[in-house]
Amino acid sequence: MKGLSLPKSLNSLMRNKVVLYAVLALSVVNLLGYLTQNNLTAVGVFLVVGYLMTLASKNMATVLLVALVVTNVVVRQNLLRGYGLLEGMVQTDDHEEEEVNNNNNDEPFTLL
């Protein structure tokens, strides 16, 4: 049984060097964006999907394009919500929180 065959026009397009370099540039820019946002989980998803795609296809343009699309879909749908780290999260006791709320109820909020 043969693999999935693409139409000739799409097949020749995916084998074009210009398309490969364009997808490569887009992938690098996207990965740099994730790194500047400190979204290492998205970088990891990209790398894992890219590696798994190399097992399925020899065409690097296809590998990068699928990894790029899957990573963007996962990030945009917030599927990585529970796997990242949240900065600034401080665990407080309920008792301390009640004291802060009781002390600030009488004073209006003013800007200095």
Protein Blocks (a to p, Z undefined) as FASTA:
>chain_A
ZZddddfklmmmmmpmklmmmmmmmmmmmmmmmmmnopaklmmmmmmmmmmmmmmpmblk
lmmmmmmmmmmmmmmnopmmmmmccehiacddfklmmmmmmmmmmpccddZZ
